[in-house]
């Protein structure tokens, strides 16, 4: 994940985990195979149609987006039309045509200028580590040939493939992308992370399709997780995506329902000072939604914005002084204990949560390279994030639950 985006997320986001004992997504062996055509025309082992029938429906398994607001799909017999509302923050919508391998559909004139991608994608390059868990959940990691910020990858499976050369690192830890390395990976598609980059135009000049994955712009946790279906559209694994997401949605709603009627909601502040300012997430943001669903009272819940804004440290200290909980002050694991609070800024020790040791950070799953699973699995598994948060807020309701991402800062 790009450091600048990480810092922005570090300010905007706030939480991830809570609730009832979650179900695990279905075993890949039970439904991980690509969707099969319902006509008599066969799809070969390479995923391509052997004899094209213009009347056939080559996508019997389909997805719809019910929570995500930034992406839609229309199915046709041998191609899918995907529209991403905001492929890059502030940009106009883009439409992509995903054409089944081995077919030659007659596309309408209004799709003449749309980027085309042959599916199932065999060689995908991603710019962000947040996109990797979707490939894992869909059992489609063999389709990955490149990834940005490889040193920050948490997934052991993908780290192994990076080490053996199966997946190329196409950028460094700063998030800078290398066009030549991307081109050498011979991708069918480059999946961007919803942030502008001059590399995108250069890739298009090389006839490499660039698709915008802007899941991070979704303001709801389930909306963000539902982008797993976007990846499924590329890999023809819609059946698997539907099963996976249904499990995530069910578990998330179970946690939310369990704390919906709690008598008391602990107040919470998130983040920490950075370069003289403290970013607060808006009351309509992704982070605020997680906190509310976890049975917490966010101190800026009345803020009508859905982004983040910098606040003077003095103002934040005043607003947060009596908050019961303090979350997401550290994402790196560098805060070993509460002495790190005073080392950051002695004034922080005036916060009630700091004095009482109620500081929790998502640092349980960090590897030696700095990869944090909170930025990988945490994106597609908000049910696990919510369960962690609900356990922090209401430990008596989740005595059998184990933390996945969060840890209490030691005294």
C-alpha positions as CSV (number, residue, x, y, z in Angstrom):
1,X,0.0,0.0,0.0
2,X,1.4,3.4,-0.9
3,X,2.7,5.2,2.2
4,X,0.9,8.4,1.4
5,X,-2.3,6.5,1.0
6,X,-1.5,4.6,4.2
7,X,-1.0,7.8,6.1
8,X,-4.3,9.1,4.8
9,X,-6.0,5.9,5.7
10,X,-4.3,6.0,9.1
11,X,-6.1,9.2,9.7
12,X,-9.4,8.4,8.0
13,X,-9.8,4.9,9.1
14,X,-10.1,3.8,12.6
15,X,-11.2,0.4,13.3
16,X,-11.5,-3.1,12.2
17,X,-13.0,-6.1,14.1
18,X,-15.7,-7.3,16.5
19,X,-18.5,-9.7,17.2
20,X,-19.9,-13.2,17.4
21,X,-17.9,-16.2,16.5
22,X,-17.6,-15.8,12.8
23,X,-18.0,-18.4,10.1
24,X,-15.0,-19.0,7.9
25,X,-15.6,-18.4,4.2
26,X,-16.5,-21.6,2.4
27,X,-13.8,-24.1,1.7
28,X,-12.3,-23.3,-1.7
29,X,-12.5,-26.9,-2.7
30,X,-16.3,-26.8,-2.4
31,X,-17.0,-24.1,-4.9
32,X,-13.8,-22.5,-6.1
33,X,-14.0,-23.6,-9.8
34,X,-14.7,-20.9,-12.4
35,X,-18.3,-20.6,-13.5
36,X,-19.3,-23.1,-16.2
37,X,-21.4,-22.3,-19.3
38,X,-25.0,-23.4,-19.4
39,X,-25.1,-24.1,-23.1
40,X,-23.7,-27.2,-24.8
41,X,-20.6,-25.3,-25.8
42,X,-17.7,-26.3,-23.6
43,X,-15.1,-24.2,-21.9
44,X,-11.7,-25.8,-22.0
45,X,-9.2,-26.2,-19.1
46,X,-7.6,-22.9,-20.2
47,X,-10.9,-21.1,-19.4
48,X,-11.5,-20.4,-23.1
49,X,-14.5,-21.3,-25.2
50,X,-13.6,-24.0,-27.8
51,X,-16.5,-23.4,-30.2
52,X,-18.2,-20.0,-29.9
53,X,-22.0,-20.0,-29.9
54,X,-23.3,-16.3,-30.0
55,X,-26.6,-17.4,-28.4
56,X,-24.9,-19.1,-25.4
57,X,-24.8,-17.6,-21.9
58,X,-21.2,-18.1,-20.8
59,X,-21.7,-16.6,-17.4
60,X,-24.4,-18.7,-15.5
61,X,-23.1,-17.5,-12.2
62,X,-23.5,-13.8,-11.7
63,X,-22.9,-11.1,-9.1
64,X,-24.7,-8.0,-8.2
65,X,-23.5,-5.2,-5.9
66,X,-25.9,-4.4,-3.1
67,X,-23.6,-2.5,-0.7
68,X,-20.8,-1.1,-2.9
69,X,-21.8,2.1,-4.6
70,X,-18.8,2.6,-6.8
71,X,-19.1,-0.3,-9.2
72,X,-21.8,-1.9,-11.3
73,X,-21.9,-4.8,-13.8
74,X,-24.2,-5.8,-16.7
75,X,-24.0,-9.3,-18.1
76,X,-24.3,-10.2,-21.8
77,X,-23.9,-13.7,-23.3
78,X,-20.2,-13.6,-23.8
79,X,-19.1,-10.3,-22.2
80,X,-19.6,-8.2,-19.1
81,X,-19.8,-4.4,-18.9
82,X,-18.3,-3.1,-15.7
83,X,-18.6,0.6,-14.7
84,X,-16.5,2.1,-12.0
85,X,-18.0,5.3,-10.8
86,X,-14.8,6.9,-9.6
87,X,-11.8,4.9,-10.8
88,X,-9.5,7.6,-9.5
89,X,-10.6,10.0,-6.7
90,X,-12.5,12.9,-8.4
91,X,-12.4,11.3,-11.9
92,X,-15.3,10.6,-14.3
93,X,-16.7,7.1,-14.5
94,X,-15.0,4.5,-16.6
95,X,-16.4,1.5,-18.4
96,X,-14.6,-1.8,-19.0
97,X,-15.7,-4.6,-21.3
98,X,-14.6,-8.1,-20.1
99,X,-14.8,-10.5,-23.0
100,X,-14.9,-14.3,-22.5
101,X,-11.8,-15.9,-24.0
102,X,-12.6,-17.7,-27.2
103,X,-15.6,-15.6,-28.1
104,X,-16.0,-12.7,-30.6
105,X,-19.0,-10.8,-29.6
106,X,-20.4,-8.0,-31.8
107,X,-20.1,-5.1,-29.3
108,X,-22.5,-2.1,-29.6
109,X,-21.1,1.2,-30.8
110,X,-21.3,2.9,-27.4
111,X,-18.6,0.4,-26.1
112,X,-16.2,1.1,-28.9
113,X,-13.9,3.3,-26.8
114,X,-14.1,1.2,-23.6
115,X,-11.1,-0.7,-22.4
116,X,-11.4,-4.4,-23.2
117,X,-10.0,-7.2,-21.2
118,X,-10.0,-10.9,-22.1
119,X,-11.3,-13.1,-19.2
120,X,-10.6,-15.1,-17.2
121,X,-7.5,-13.0,-16.6
122,X,-4.4,-15.1,-16.4
123,X,-1.8,-12.4,-15.6
124,X,-2.8,-9.6,-13.3
125,X,-0.7,-6.9,-11.7
126,X,-2.0,-5.1,-8.7
127,X,-0.8,-1.8,-7.4
128,X,-1.9,-2.2,-3.8
129,X,-1.6,-4.9,-1.1
130,X,-5.2,-4.3,-0.3
131,X,-6.2,-6.0,-3.5
132,X,-4.4,-9.3,-2.7
133,X,-6.9,-10.8,-0.2
134,X,-9.6,-10.9,-2.9
135,X,-7.4,-13.1,-5.1
136,X,-6.7,-15.4,-2.1
137,X,-10.4,-15.7,-1.1
138,X,-11.3,-16.5,-4.7
139,X,-8.4,-19.1,-4.9
140,X,-7.1,-17.1,-7.9
141,X,-3.6,-16.2,-6.7
142,X,-2.1,-18.1,-9.7
143,X,-3.4,-15.2,-11.8
144,X,-1.1,-12.7,-10.0
145,X,2.2,-11.8,-11.8
146,X,3.0,-8.5,-10.1
147,X,2.3,-6.5,-7.0
148,X,3.2,-3.0,-5.8
149,X,5.1,-2.5,-2.5
150,X,6.2,-6.2,-2.3
151,X,8.1,-5.7,1.0
152,X,4.8,-4.7,2.7
153,X,2.9,-7.9,1.7
154,X,1.7,-9.8,4.7
155,X,0.3,-13.0,3.0
156,X,2.8,-15.8,3.4
157,X,1.5,-17.5,0.2
158,X,2.1,-14.4,-1.9
159,X,5.4,-13.6,-0.2
160,X,6.6,-17.1,-1.2
161,X,5.6,-16.5,-4.8
162,X,7.4,-13.2,-4.7
163,X,10.5,-14.9,-3.3
164,X,10.5,-17.6,-6.0
165,X,10.0,-15.1,-8.8
166,X,6.4,-16.1,-9.7
167,X,5.2,-12.7,-8.8
168,X,7.2,-9.6,-9.6
169,X,7.6,-6.6,-7.3
170,X,6.6,-3.7,-9.6
171,X,7.3,-0.9,-7.1
172,X,9.1,-0.1,-3.9
173,X,7.9,0.6,-0.4
174,X,7.4,4.2,-1.2
175,X,4.6,3.2,-3.7
176,X,6.5,4.3,-6.8
177,X,5.7,2.1,-9.7
178,X,8.2,1.0,-12.4
179,X,6.7,0.9,-15.9
180,X,9.4,-1.4,-17.3
181,X,8.9,-4.0,-14.5
182,X,5.2,-3.9,-15.0
183,X,5.5,-4.4,-18.8
184,X,8.0,-7.3,-18.2
185,X,5.3,-9.1,-16.2
186,X,3.3,-9.2,-19.4
187,X,0.0,-8.4,-17.6
188,X,-3.5,-8.9,-19.1
189,X,-4.5,-6.1,-16.9
190,X,-3.1,-3.6,-14.4
191,X,-5.4,-2.9,-11.4
192,X,-4.9,0.5,-10.0
193,X,-5.7,1.6,-6.4
194,X,-8.0,4.5,-7.1
195,X,-5.3,7.1,-6.8
196,X,-3.8,9.2,-9.7
197,X,-0.5,8.1,-11.2
198,X,1.2,9.2,-14.4
199,X,2.2,5.5,-14.9
200,X,-1.4,4.7,-15.9
201,X,-1.2,6.6,-19.1
202,X,2.2,5.1,-20.0
203,X,0.7,1.6,-19.5
204,X,-2.2,2.4,-21.7
205,X,0.2,3.5,-24.4
206,X,1.7,0.1,-24.1
207,X,-1.8,-1.4,-24.7
208,X,-2.0,-2.6,-21.1
209,X,-5.5,-2.1,-19.8
210,X,-5.7,-0.1,-16.6
211,X,-8.7,-0.8,-14.4
212,X,-9.5,1.3,-11.3
213,X,-10.2,-0.5,-8.1
214,X,-11.5,2.2,-5.8
215,X,-12.8,0.1,-3.0
216,X,-11.2,2.4,-0.5
217,X,-13.7,5.2,-1.5
218,X,-16.6,3.2,-0.2
219,X,-18.0,4.6,3.1
220,X,-19.4,1.3,4.4
221,X,-17.4,-1.7,5.5
222,X,-19.6,-4.2,3.6
223,X,-19.4,-1.9,0.6
224,X,-15.7,-2.1,0.7
225,X,-15.6,-5.8,1.2
226,X,-18.0,-6.4,-1.7
227,X,-15.3,-5.3,-4.1
228,X,-14.2,-9.0,-3.9
229,X,-16.8,-9.4,-6.6
230,X,-15.0,-7.0,-8.8
231,X,-12.0,-9.3,-8.8
232,X,-14.3,-12.3,-9.4
233,X,-15.6,-10.6,-12.6
234,X,-12.0,-10.7,-13.9
235,X,-11.4,-14.3,-12.9
236,X,-14.8,-15.8,-13.7
237,X,-15.2,-16.9,-10.0
238,X,-18.6,-15.3,-9.3
239,X,-20.0,-18.4,-7.6
240,X,-17.1,-18.4,-5.1
241,X,-17.4,-14.6,-4.6
242,X,-21.1,-14.9,-3.8
243,X,-20.5,-17.6,-1.2
244,X,-17.6,-15.7,0.4
245,X,-19.4,-12.4,0.6
246,X,-22.6,-13.9,2.0
247,X,-20.6,-15.4,4.8
248,X,-18.9,-12.1,5.5
249,X,-22.2,-10.2,5.4
250,X,-23.9,-12.7,7.7
251,X,-21.2,-12.6,10.3
252,X,-20.9,-8.8,10.2
253,X,-24.6,-8.4,10.7
254,X,-24.6,-10.9,13.6
255,X,-22.0,-8.9,15.4
256,X,-23.8,-5.6,14.7
257,X,-27.1,-7.0,16.0
258,X,-25.5,-8.4,19.2
259,X,-24.4,-4.9,20.3
260,X,-27.3,-2.9,18.7
261,X,-29.2,-2.5,21.9
262,X,-26.4,-2.2,24.5
263,X,-27.2,0.1,27.4
264,X,-23.9,1.9,27.3
265,X,-21.6,2.8,24.5
266,X,-18.0,3.7,25.4
267,X,-16.8,6.9,23.8
268,X,-13.8,6.5,21.5
269,X,-11.1,8.6,19.8
270,X,-9.0,7.4,16.9
271,X,-5.6,8.2,15.4
272,X,-2.6,10.1,16.7
273,X,-0.7,13.3,16.0
274,X,1.2,13.4,12.7
275,X,3.5,16.2,11.6
276,X,1.8,18.7,14.0
277,X,-1.7,17.7,13.2
278,X,-4.2,15.0,14.1
279,X,-6.6,13.8,11.4
280,X,-10.1,13.0,12.4
281,X,-12.5,10.7,10.4
282,X,-15.8,12.3,9.6
283,X,-19.0,11.1,11.2
284,X,-20.2,9.5,8.0
285,X,-16.9,7.8,7.2
286,X,-16.0,4.1,6.9
287,X,-14.3,4.3,10.2
288,X,-17.2,6.0,12.0
289,X,-19.6,3.3,10.6
290,X,-17.4,0.5,12.0
291,X,-17.3,2.2,15.4
292,X,-21.1,2.7,15.5
293,X,-21.7,-0.9,14.4
294,X,-19.3,-2.1,17.1
295,X,-21.4,-0.4,19.8
296,X,-19.1,2.5,20.4
297,X,-19.8,6.3,20.7
298,X,-17.5,8.1,18.3
299,X,-16.7,11.5,19.7
300,X,-17.2,13.1,16.2
301,X,-20.3,11.1,15.3
302,X,-22.2,14.3,14.6
303,X,-19.7,15.4,12.0
304,X,-21.5,15.2,8.6
305,X,-18.4,14.6,6.5
306,X,-17.3,11.2,5.1
307,X,-13.7,12.1,4.7
308,X,-11.0,13.2,7.1
309,X,-9.8,16.6,8.1
310,X,-6.7,17.7,10.0
311,X,-7.3,19.1,13.4
312,X,-4.9,21.1,15.6
313,X,-3.4,18.8,18.3
314,X,-4.6,21.1,21.0
315,X,-8.2,21.0,19.8
316,X,-8.1,17.2,19.5
317,X,-6.7,16.8,23.0
318,X,-9.6,18.9,24.3
319,X,-12.2,16.9,22.4
320,X,-10.7,13.5,23.4
321,X,-9.7,14.1,27.0
322,X,-12.5,12.1,28.4
323,X,-12.9,9.4,25.7
324,X,-13.1,5.9,27.2
325,X,-11.1,4.3,24.4
326,X,-8.3,5.2,22.1
327,X,-7.9,3.3,18.9
328,X,-5.4,3.2,16.0
329,X,-2.7,5.3,17.4
330,X,-0.1,3.0,15.9
331,X,-0.2,0.7,12.9
332,X,3.5,-0.2,12.8
333,X,3.9,-2.1,16.1
334,X,6.6,0.4,17.1
335,X,4.7,1.4,20.2
336,X,5.9,-1.3,22.6
337,X,4.1,0.0,25.7
338,X,2.5,3.2,27.1
339,X,5.9,4.9,27.4
340,X,5.7,5.4,23.7
341,X,2.7,7.7,24.2
342,X,4.6,10.2,26.3
343,X,7.6,9.9,23.9
344,X,5.3,10.9,21.0
345,X,3.9,13.9,22.9
346,X,3.7,14.2,26.7
347,X,0.4,15.9,26.5
348,X,-1.2,12.7,25.2
349,X,-0.9,11.2,28.7
350,X,-3.6,13.6,29.8
351,X,-6.1,11.5,27.8
352,X,-8.4,9.4,30.1
353,X,-7.9,6.4,27.8
354,X,-4.1,6.7,28.1
355,X,-4.2,7.0,31.8
356,X,-6.4,3.9,32.2
357,X,-4.6,1.8,29.6
358,X,-7.5,1.6,27.2
359,X,-5.4,2.0,24.1
360,X,-5.8,-0.6,21.3
361,X,-3.9,-0.8,18.0
362,X,-4.3,-3.2,15.0
363,X,-0.8,-4.7,15.3
364,X,-1.3,-8.4,16.0
365,X,-0.5,-9.5,12.5
366,X,2.6,-7.7,11.4
367,X,5.6,-9.5,9.8
368,X,9.3,-8.7,9.8
369,X,9.0,-6.7,6.6
370,X,6.3,-4.4,8.0
371,X,3.4,-6.0,6.2
372,X,0.2,-5.7,8.3
373,X,-2.7,-8.0,7.7
374,X,-5.0,-5.2,8.8
375,X,-4.4,-3.6,5.4
376,X,-4.9,-6.9,3.6
377,X,-7.4,-9.3,5.1
378,X,-8.9,-6.5,7.2
379,X,-10.2,-4.8,4.0
380,X,-12.2,-7.8,2.8
381,X,-13.1,-9.2,6.2
382,X,-14.8,-6.4,8.0
383,X,-16.7,-9.0,10.0
384,X,-13.4,-9.9,11.7
385,X,-12.5,-6.2,12.2
386,X,-16.0,-5.5,13.7
387,X,-15.7,-8.5,16.1
388,X,-12.4,-7.2,17.4
389,X,-13.9,-3.7,18.0
390,X,-17.0,-5.1,19.6
391,X,-14.9,-7.2,21.9
392,X,-12.9,-4.1,22.9
393,X,-16.1,-2.1,23.6
394,X,-18.1,-4.9,25.2
395,X,-15.8,-7.7,26.3
396,X,-18.5,-9.4,28.4
397,X,-20.4,-10.1,25.3
398,X,-17.5,-11.7,23.4
399,X,-15.7,-13.8,26.0
400,X,-15.1,-16.6,23.6
401,X,-13.8,-14.5,20.8
402,X,-10.0,-14.1,20.1
403,X,-8.6,-10.9,18.7
404,X,-7.5,-11.1,15.1
405,X,-6.0,-7.7,14.4
406,X,-6.1,-5.7,17.6
407,X,-3.9,-5.7,20.7
408,X,-4.1,-3.7,23.9
409,X,-1.1,-1.5,24.4
410,X,0.9,-2.9,27.4
411,X,1.5,-0.7,30.4
